[in-house]
């Protein structure tokens, strides 16, 4: 593969140059991208909005945001540990060392021997090239140690793919491993995320010394507010809802007949999976994060005002979870991609090419996805501009600008949204008190 020209970061480089190089590093992996998105599009806006309420709610939001960021960032390590555990149970002694590489296969590639072979070819080319691309991005950022790690991973992945022999036994074994890891991780992560708001409530009581919702403490004294019995039952349900839902959906989506009958199960088959073997795709992340978090938030809430606010807040954030970065990062990237298309005669660099392919047969979700596109990762930008240095330079610059401007816009909109939710709570309190 042709090498990407990259100069290590030095002290005399401008802030713009450094920011552009780090944009590629942030965007190079789903884990780093999702962590950045979680910080800018969820945790930071909530913390900023809470600063306009009172110091107690601000401190509580900082604690909650810290939990979110740490758990999102550690998701690949959880997958690694889960894969290692189930690898020892399912794989032979000589196969255990490759348990992570087996996870590179997508669920859609384990349907039959034909897709299994295609998956192996994808791993040999795309996964290897992807790691080399990331190595070059780290070199450009002056992080040579990380660059060397990815170069070694690329060599190791290529050797694995070239020596791997596809058999029906291996296909079934890898499929079993993948299912076990996905359900196992849903159980572990779902349990942790379900208890996030319990940890927040403990922090509220034992660190802040508050016995009620901190969001209203500056203008309402509710006294000691406990939990309703139904909330306690809901807390128990939140502990197990993620693995049960994942198990049900995985088994339903495993049927080719079900996938033909329903686009939903076809989407489930694709989304209840990991990217590059380690980080959960958005669908899986939503399943073991958003569902238990939302249920846990409502069931751990103290008093009717907190219950209503957490429900409204999380429903708002759910929309942002699915479409917020598309409305911001995606539309900014689409606009920049059109400009590149006019200048260089090539589209589909900052967004996928199929965004421009309109059809009367497109369903609602397909049309929505094309109108609110997912921005492409930096590897796609580099692949699409291979051999054209002028286009590459402009595309990389546009990618960095789109990333940062999109994150900033997303963060601002969510912050204003959260301030609106807080204002709505105060309005309800004043209305109930006859003010």
C-alpha positions as CSV (number, residue, x, y, z in Angstrom):
1,X,0.0,0.0,0.0
2,X,1.4,3.5,-0.8
3,X,2.6,5.3,2.2
4,X,0.7,8.4,3.4
5,X,3.0,11.4,3.7
6,X,3.2,12.3,7.3
7,X,5.5,14.6,9.3
8,X,5.7,14.1,13.1
9,X,4.3,16.9,15.1
10,X,6.9,19.4,16.2
11,X,6.7,22.5,18.4
12,X,6.9,24.9,15.5
13,X,3.7,23.6,13.8
14,X,0.6,25.7,14.0
15,X,-2.4,24.9,16.2
16,X,-4.4,24.3,13.0
17,X,-2.0,21.7,11.7
18,X,-1.9,19.9,15.0
19,X,-5.7,19.9,15.3
20,X,-6.0,18.6,11.7
21,X,-3.7,15.7,12.5
22,X,-5.5,14.8,15.7
23,X,-8.9,14.9,14.0
24,X,-7.7,11.9,12.0
25,X,-6.7,10.1,15.2
26,X,-10.0,10.9,16.9
27,X,-12.0,9.7,13.9
28,X,-9.8,6.6,13.1
29,X,-11.6,4.3,15.5
30,X,-15.2,3.9,16.6
31,X,-14.1,3.9,20.2
32,X,-12.3,7.2,20.1
33,X,-15.0,8.8,17.9
34,X,-17.8,7.7,20.2
35,X,-15.9,8.8,23.3
36,X,-15.4,12.3,21.7
37,X,-19.1,12.3,20.6
38,X,-20.2,11.3,24.1
39,X,-18.1,14.0,25.7
40,X,-19.2,16.8,23.3
41,X,-22.8,15.7,22.6
42,X,-23.8,14.4,26.0
43,X,-21.6,14.8,29.1
44,X,-20.3,18.3,28.5
45,X,-23.6,19.9,27.5
46,X,-25.3,18.4,30.6
47,X,-22.5,19.7,32.8
48,X,-22.6,23.2,31.3
49,X,-26.4,23.3,31.5
50,X,-26.3,22.2,35.2
51,X,-23.9,25.0,36.0
52,X,-26.8,27.4,35.5
53,X,-28.9,25.6,38.1
54,X,-26.9,25.2,41.3
55,X,-23.6,23.9,42.6
56,X,-25.0,20.6,43.8
57,X,-26.5,19.7,40.5
58,X,-23.3,20.8,38.7
59,X,-21.2,18.5,40.9
60,X,-23.6,15.6,40.4
61,X,-23.5,16.1,36.6
62,X,-19.7,16.1,36.7
63,X,-19.8,12.8,38.5
64,X,-22.3,11.4,36.1
65,X,-20.4,12.6,33.1
66,X,-17.2,11.0,34.4
67,X,-18.9,7.6,34.6
68,X,-20.2,8.0,31.0
69,X,-16.8,8.9,29.6
70,X,-14.9,6.2,31.4
71,X,-17.3,3.4,30.5
72,X,-17.6,4.4,26.8
73,X,-13.8,4.6,26.6
74,X,-13.3,1.2,28.3
75,X,-15.9,-0.6,26.1
76,X,-13.2,-2.2,23.8
77,X,-11.4,-3.6,26.9
78,X,-14.7,-5.1,28.1
79,X,-15.1,-6.8,24.8
80,X,-11.5,-8.0,24.9
81,X,-12.0,-9.6,28.4
82,X,-15.4,-11.1,27.4
83,X,-13.9,-12.5,24.2
84,X,-11.0,-14.0,26.1
85,X,-13.3,-15.7,28.6
86,X,-15.6,-17.2,26.0
87,X,-12.6,-18.0,23.8
88,X,-11.3,-20.4,26.5
89,X,-14.7,-22.1,26.7
90,X,-15.3,-22.5,23.0
91,X,-12.0,-22.6,21.1
92,X,-9.4,-25.3,20.9
93,X,-6.0,-24.8,22.6
94,X,-4.3,-23.8,19.3
95,X,-7.1,-21.4,18.4
96,X,-7.4,-19.4,21.7
97,X,-4.6,-17.0,20.8
98,X,-6.6,-15.8,17.8
99,X,-9.9,-15.1,19.7
100,X,-9.8,-11.4,18.9
101,X,-9.1,-12.0,15.2
102,X,-12.1,-14.4,15.1
103,X,-14.2,-11.5,16.3
104,X,-13.2,-9.5,13.1
105,X,-15.8,-11.6,11.3
106,X,-19.1,-9.8,11.1
107,X,-22.3,-11.7,12.0
108,X,-23.5,-11.2,8.4
109,X,-20.4,-13.0,7.2
110,X,-21.2,-16.1,9.2
111,X,-24.4,-17.0,7.4
112,X,-22.9,-19.6,5.1
113,X,-19.6,-20.7,3.6
114,X,-19.8,-18.2,0.8
115,X,-20.1,-15.2,3.1
116,X,-17.5,-16.8,5.4
117,X,-14.9,-16.7,2.6
118,X,-15.9,-13.2,1.6
119,X,-15.4,-12.2,5.3
120,X,-11.9,-13.6,5.3
121,X,-11.0,-11.7,2.2
122,X,-12.3,-8.5,3.8
123,X,-10.2,-9.1,6.9
124,X,-7.1,-9.7,4.8
125,X,-7.5,-6.5,2.8
126,X,-9.7,-4.0,4.8
127,X,-8.6,-4.8,8.3
128,X,-5.0,-4.9,7.4
129,X,-5.2,-1.6,5.5
130,X,-7.2,0.0,8.2
131,X,-4.5,-0.7,10.8
132,X,-1.8,0.6,8.5
133,X,-3.8,3.8,7.9
134,X,-4.2,4.3,11.7
135,X,-0.4,3.7,12.1
136,X,0.3,6.5,9.6
137,X,-2.2,8.8,11.4
138,X,-0.4,8.2,14.7
139,X,3.0,8.8,13.0
140,X,1.6,12.1,11.7
141,X,0.6,13.0,15.3
142,X,4.1,12.1,16.6
143,X,2.9,9.0,18.5
144,X,5.5,6.5,17.2
145,X,4.9,3.9,19.9
146,X,1.2,3.6,19.0
147,X,2.1,3.7,15.3
148,X,4.4,0.7,15.7
149,X,1.7,-1.2,17.6
150,X,-0.8,-0.8,14.7
151,X,1.9,-1.7,12.2
152,X,2.5,-4.9,14.1
153,X,-1.2,-5.6,14.3
154,X,-1.5,-5.1,10.6
155,X,1.3,-7.7,9.9
156,X,-0.3,-10.1,12.4
157,X,-3.7,-9.7,10.9
158,X,-2.5,-10.3,7.4
159,X,-0.6,-13.4,8.5
160,X,-3.7,-14.7,10.2
161,X,-5.9,-14.2,7.2
162,X,-3.4,-15.8,4.8
163,X,-3.0,-18.9,6.9
164,X,-6.6,-19.3,7.9
165,X,-8.6,-22.1,6.3
166,X,-12.4,-21.7,6.1
167,X,-14.3,-24.8,7.2
168,X,-17.9,-25.3,8.3
169,X,-16.7,-26.3,11.7
170,X,-14.8,-23.1,12.1
171,X,-17.8,-21.0,10.8
172,X,-20.1,-22.6,13.4
173,X,-17.5,-22.1,16.2
174,X,-16.8,-18.5,15.4
175,X,-20.6,-17.8,15.2
176,X,-21.0,-19.3,18.6
177,X,-18.1,-17.3,19.9
178,X,-19.6,-14.1,18.4
179,X,-23.0,-14.7,19.9
180,X,-21.6,-15.5,23.3
181,X,-19.4,-12.4,23.4
182,X,-22.3,-10.1,22.3
183,X,-24.7,-11.6,24.8
184,X,-22.0,-11.8,27.5
185,X,-21.0,-8.2,27.0
186,X,-24.6,-7.1,27.0
187,X,-25.0,-8.8,30.4
188,X,-21.9,-7.1,31.9
189,X,-22.3,-3.7,30.3
190,X,-26.0,-3.7,30.8
191,X,-25.6,-4.4,34.5
192,X,-23.1,-1.5,34.9
193,X,-25.1,1.0,32.9
194,X,-28.3,0.0,34.6
195,X,-26.7,0.9,38.0
196,X,-25.2,4.2,36.8
197,X,-28.0,6.3,38.3
198,X,-27.9,4.2,41.5
199,X,-24.2,5.3,41.8
200,X,-25.3,8.9,41.1
201,X,-27.9,8.6,43.9
202,X,-25.3,7.2,46.3
203,X,-23.0,10.1,45.4
204,X,-25.9,12.6,46.0
205,X,-26.6,11.2,49.4
206,X,-23.2,10.4,50.9
207,X,-20.9,12.9,49.2
208,X,-23.2,15.9,48.6
209,X,-25.5,15.2,51.6
210,X,-28.7,15.6,49.6
211,X,-31.8,13.4,50.1
212,X,-33.7,14.7,47.0
213,X,-33.3,15.9,43.4
214,X,-30.5,18.4,43.2
215,X,-31.9,20.0,40.1
216,X,-34.7,21.7,42.0
217,X,-32.9,22.2,45.4
218,X,-32.3,25.9,44.8
219,X,-36.0,26.7,44.7
220,X,-37.8,23.7,46.2
221,X,-37.3,21.7,49.4
222,X,-38.9,18.3,48.9
223,X,-37.4,16.8,52.1
224,X,-36.3,13.1,52.2
225,X,-37.7,11.5,49.0
226,X,-37.6,7.7,48.8
227,X,-38.4,5.3,45.9
228,X,-41.8,4.0,45.0
229,X,-42.1,0.1,45.2
230,X,-42.7,0.0,41.4
231,X,-39.4,1.8,41.0
232,X,-37.6,-0.8,43.0
233,X,-39.1,-3.5,40.7
234,X,-38.0,-1.5,37.7
235,X,-34.4,-1.4,39.0
236,X,-34.4,-5.2,39.1
237,X,-35.7,-5.3,35.5
238,X,-33.1,-2.9,34.4
239,X,-30.3,-5.3,35.5
240,X,-31.3,-8.0,33.1
241,X,-33.2,-6.3,30.3
242,X,-30.1,-5.9,28.1
243,X,-28.9,-9.5,27.8
244,X,-32.5,-10.8,27.6
245,X,-33.3,-8.4,24.7
246,X,-30.0,-9.1,23.0
247,X,-30.5,-12.8,23.2
248,X,-34.0,-12.6,21.8
249,X,-33.1,-10.3,18.9
250,X,-30.0,-12.2,18.0
251,X,-31.9,-15.5,17.8
252,X,-34.8,-13.9,15.8
253,X,-32.4,-12.2,13.4
254,X,-30.4,-15.4,12.8
255,X,-33.3,-16.7,10.7
256,X,-33.0,-15.9,7.0
257,X,-36.8,-16.1,6.7
258,X,-37.3,-13.5,9.5
259,X,-34.8,-11.2,7.8
260,X,-36.6,-11.5,4.5
261,X,-39.9,-10.8,6.1
262,X,-38.7,-7.8,8.2
263,X,-36.2,-5.0,7.5
264,X,-36.1,-4.6,11.2
265,X,-34.5,-8.0,11.8
266,X,-32.2,-7.4,8.8
267,X,-31.0,-4.3,10.5
268,X,-30.6,-6.1,13.8
269,X,-28.5,-8.8,12.1
270,X,-26.2,-6.0,10.9
271,X,-26.2,-3.8,14.0
272,X,-25.9,-6.2,16.9
273,X,-22.2,-6.6,16.2
274,X,-18.8,-5.0,16.8
275,X,-16.7,-2.9,14.5
276,X,-13.2,-4.2,13.9
277,X,-13.9,-6.9,16.4
278,X,-13.8,-4.7,19.5
279,X,-16.1,-1.7,19.7
280,X,-19.9,-2.2,19.6
281,X,-21.8,-0.8,16.6
282,X,-24.4,1.8,17.4
283,X,-27.3,-0.7,17.5
284,X,-25.5,-2.9,20.1
285,X,-24.3,0.1,22.0
286,X,-27.9,1.4,22.2
287,X,-29.2,-2.0,23.3
288,X,-26.9,-2.5,26.3
289,X,-26.4,1.2,27.1
290,X,-29.4,3.4,26.3
291,X,-32.2,0.9,27.3
292,X,-30.9,0.0,30.8
293,X,-29.7,3.6,31.4
294,X,-33.1,5.1,30.6
295,X,-34.9,2.6,32.8
296,X,-32.4,3.0,35.6
297,X,-32.6,6.8,35.4
298,X,-36.4,6.8,35.9
299,X,-36.4,4.0,38.5
300,X,-33.6,5.7,40.6
301,X,-35.2,9.1,40.4
302,X,-36.4,10.7,43.7
303,X,-39.7,12.5,43.3
304,X,-42.1,13.3,40.5
305,X,-40.1,16.2,39.2
306,X,-36.9,14.2,38.8
307,X,-38.8,11.3,37.2
308,X,-40.4,13.6,34.6
309,X,-37.1,15.4,33.9
310,X,-35.0,12.3,33.5
311,X,-37.7,10.8,31.2
312,X,-37.9,13.9,29.0
313,X,-34.1,14.4,29.1
314,X,-33.3,10.8,28.0
315,X,-35.9,10.8,25.3
316,X,-34.4,14.0,23.9
317,X,-30.9,12.5,24.2
318,X,-32.1,9.3,22.5
319,X,-33.0,11.3,19.4
320,X,-29.6,13.0,19.6
321,X,-28.0,9.5,20.0
322,X,-29.3,8.3,16.7
323,X,-29.5,11.5,14.6
324,X,-27.7,14.3,16.5
325,X,-24.3,13.8,14.9
326,X,-26.0,13.2,11.5
327,X,-27.9,16.6,11.7
328,X,-24.6,18.3,12.6
329,X,-21.5,16.4,11.6
330,X,-23.3,14.7,8.8
331,X,-24.8,17.7,7.1
332,X,-21.6,19.7,7.5
333,X,-19.7,16.9,5.9
334,X,-22.3,16.6,3.1
335,X,-22.0,20.3,2.3
336,X,-18.2,20.1,2.2
337,X,-18.3,16.9,0.1
338,X,-20.5,18.8,-2.5
339,X,-17.9,21.6,-2.6
340,X,-15.1,19.0,-3.2
341,X,-17.3,17.5,-6.0
342,X,-17.7,20.8,-7.8
343,X,-14.0,21.5,-7.6
344,X,-12.6,18.1,-8.4
345,X,-15.5,16.3,-10.0
346,X,-15.6,13.5,-7.4
347,X,-18.2,13.0,-4.7
348,X,-18.5,10.5,-1.9
349,X,-15.4,11.4,0.0
350,X,-16.7,12.9,3.3
351,X,-20.0,11.0,3.0
352,X,-20.8,7.6,1.3
353,X,-21.5,7.7,-2.4
354,X,-24.9,6.1,-2.0
355,X,-26.1,9.4,-0.4
356,X,-26.4,10.8,-3.9
357,X,-28.2,7.8,-5.3
358,X,-31.9,8.6,-4.9
359,X,-34.6,6.0,-5.7
360,X,-38.3,5.9,-5.7
361,X,-38.0,2.5,-4.0
362,X,-36.2,4.0,-1.0
363,X,-38.2,3.4,2.3
364,X,-38.6,6.1,5.0
365,X,-35.4,5.1,6.9
366,X,-33.3,4.9,3.8
367,X,-34.4,8.4,2.7
368,X,-33.8,9.7,6.1
369,X,-30.3,8.2,6.2
370,X,-29.5,9.8,2.8
371,X,-30.8,13.2,3.8
372,X,-29.1,13.0,7.2
373,X,-25.9,11.1,6.2
374,X,-23.3,9.5,8.5
375,X,-20.0,11.2,8.0
376,X,-17.3,8.9,6.7
377,X,-14.2,8.0,8.8
378,X,-10.8,9.3,7.9
379,X,-9.7,6.0,6.4
380,X,-12.4,6.3,3.8
381,X,-11.3,9.9,3.0
382,X,-7.7,8.7,2.5
383,X,-8.7,5.7,0.4
384,X,-10.9,7.8,-1.9
385,X,-8.1,10.4,-2.4
386,X,-5.3,7.9,-3.1
387,X,-3.0,9.2,-5.8
388,X,-4.4,12.8,-5.9
389,X,-2.4,14.8,-3.3
390,X,-4.2,18.1,-4.0
391,X,-7.6,16.5,-3.5
392,X,-6.3,14.6,-0.4
393,X,-5.0,17.8,1.2
394,X,-8.3,19.6,0.7
395,X,-10.4,16.6,1.7
396,X,-8.4,16.0,4.9
397,X,-8.7,19.7,5.8
398,X,-12.4,19.6,5.1
399,X,-12.8,16.4,7.2
400,X,-11.1,18.1,10.2
401,X,-13.2,21.2,9.9
402,X,-16.4,19.2,9.5
403,X,-15.5,17.1,12.6
404,X,-14.7,20.0,14.9
405,X,-17.5,22.3,13.7
406,X,-20.0,19.4,13.8
407,X,-19.0,18.4,17.3
408,X,-19.2,22.1,18.4
409,X,-22.7,22.6,16.8
410,X,-24.0,19.3,18.3
411,X,-22.7,20.3,21.7
412,X,-24.3,23.7,21.6
413,X,-27.7,22.3,20.4
414,X,-27.8,19.7,23.2
415,X,-26.7,22.2,25.8
416,X,-29.6,24.5,24.8
417,X,-31.9,21.5,24.8
418,X,-30.8,20.5,28.4
419,X,-31.3,24.1,29.6
420,X,-34.8,24.0,28.1
421,X,-35.5,20.8,30.0
422,X,-34.3,22.4,33.2
423,X,-36.5,25.4,32.6
424,X,-39.5,23.2,31.9
425,X,-39.0,21.5,35.3
426,X,-38.9,24.9,37.1
427,X,-42.0,25.9,35.2
428,X,-43.8,22.8,36.5
429,X,-42.7,23.4,40.1
430,X,-43.9,27.1,39.9
431,X,-47.2,26.0,38.4
432,X,-47.8,23.4,41.1
433,X,-47.0,25.9,43.8
434,X,-49.4,28.4,42.3
435,X,-46.6,30.9,41.4
